[in-house]
Amino acid sequence: MSSPPASRRIRVYHFCPWADRLEDAAAFLTRLPSLDLRPRVSDPANADLLRMARLDCDWHGENTRCFATLAHPAIQFLPAQVTGIPGLIDLAQLKRPADEEAWLILDGQNPQKAAGAIGKVLTFFTRAGGRVLFYAFDEASRTMPCFSEIAPHLSVLIHDESPLSESARARLSPTCFITQRSWVANFTPFSTPFQDTPDDRVLFLGSKLGLTPHRQRQLDFLRKKLGDRLVVFADHSVGVGERGALNRFKVSLCPEGRKFSTPAMARAHTDRPFWSGCLGSVPLSENSRAGGRLDELASANLIVRYEHADLDSLWAATQHALALPASERRRIYDHFNQHETIGAVVTAHLAAS
């Protein structure tokens, strides 16, 4: 029995700071691995700077990939397009068929890179019938100066603050649909296979900058308990192409992020628990000082949560996570791939809008 035809036709446009003029997302993703990043960094001879640029470029490119592969039974998603700052003028002059919805997706704090121009572009884009979804992170309403510039044009705002700043909320349209939610995994669902027999080890993946005394205390404690069963990668991150290999670790340690200790961020978390779950690792996540961080996931036993800065709680949670059977890890893996990816979150909001 054939499915009924999709009732809506949507073309997604993603603003990616590493893109140039408006182009098909598939073409952009094809050329992304060979993109020459030397003109885009302050010191092209600095190998470390180029490596960091490549990690950032590939990470943002993966966001484009996720938004270009959305699927929903009631929506026909047309081939997505992507633009950087040079292509914003193309977006402002966009002509689209009457039966086609145009949705621009902004993410993170990338709109700030086009501050002063982005508001004008959105004025033209929305006047022509386009709609805008902003999936923000890192307290954008408080820390991204151009928030007030884009706010009146938003149809959907997904943010990680509780609550939004009052001045930012006042700039939003009364018809804007607003959701408080962490930034989740920029993974294509089920792109990494489930590992039935992972190593009985705990992974911490972070950055040198993120090795705060708060985190280091927890790592030192677990090192004494676990020895070489604790694996620490603190060199910024791994490339998106290398993330799949991390499914060999049974547990992923996700302490509080350094930007998540403010009252407004007490209920949100970094993306680490989300893409750890997509890999099939057990997310071992630190609660906030105020409590209530990722309550729904903790209540459903989809993460193992330990209390803020409590080493005894950390150790008990670590032992519990290491002891979980494959069936529980599979349940975690299935849930995160189905519901906790940026594509799943955005698709649900587009379908409801």
Stockholm file with secondary structure:
# STOCKHOLM 1.0

chainA/1-353         MSSPPASRRIRVYHFCPWADRLEDAAAFLTRLPSLDLRPRVSDPANADLLRMARLDCDWHGENTRCFATLAHPAIQFLPAQVTGIPGLIDLAQLKRPADEEAWLILDGQNPQKAAGAIGKVLTFFTRAGGRVLFYAFDEASRTMPCFSEIAPHLSVLIHDESPLSESARARLSPTCFITQRSWVANFTPFSTPFQDTPDDRVLFLGSKLGLTPHRQRQLDFLRKKLGDRLVVFADHSVGVGERGALNRFKVSLCPEGRKFSTPAMARAHTDRPFWSGCLGSVPLSENSRAGGRLDELASANLIVRYEHADLDSLWAATQHALALPASERRRIYDHFNQHETIGAVVTAHLAAS
#=GR chainA/1-353 SS CCCCCCSEEEEEEEECTTCCSSEEHHHHHHHGGGCCCGGGSSCTTCHHHHHHHHHHHHHHHHHHHHHTTCCBTTEEEEEEEEECGGGHHHHHTCCCCTTCEEEEEEEETGGGGGTTTHHHHHHHHHHTTCEEEEEECSSHHHHCTTHHHHGGGCSEEEECCSSCCHHHHHHSCTTCEEEECCCCBCCCTTCSCCCSSCEEEEEEECCSTTCCHHHHHHHHHHHHHHGGGEEEECSSCCCGGGGGGGGGEEEEEECCCTTCCSGGGTTCCCSHHHHHHHHTCEEEEECCSSSCTTHHHHHTTSSEEECTTCHHHHHHHHHHHHHCCHHHHHHHHHHHHHHSBHHHHHHHHHHHC
#=GC SS_cons         CCCCCCSEEEEEEEECTTCCSSEEHHHHHHHGGGCCCGGGSSCTTCHHHHHHHHHHHHHHHHHHHHHTTCCBTTEEEEEEEEECGGGHHHHHTCCCCTTCEEEEEEEETGGGGGTTTHHHHHHHHHHTTCEEEEEECSSHHHHCTTHHHHGGGCSEEEECCSSCCHHHHHHSCTTCEEEECCCCBCCCTTCSCCCSSCEEEEEEECCSTTCCHHHHHHHHHHHHHHGGGEEEECSSCCCGGGGGGGGGEEEEEECCCTTCCSGGGTTCCCSHHHHHHHHTCEEEEECCSSSCTTHHHHHTTSSEEECTTCHHHHHHHHHHHHHCCHHHHHHHHHHHHHHSBHHHHHHHHHHHC
//
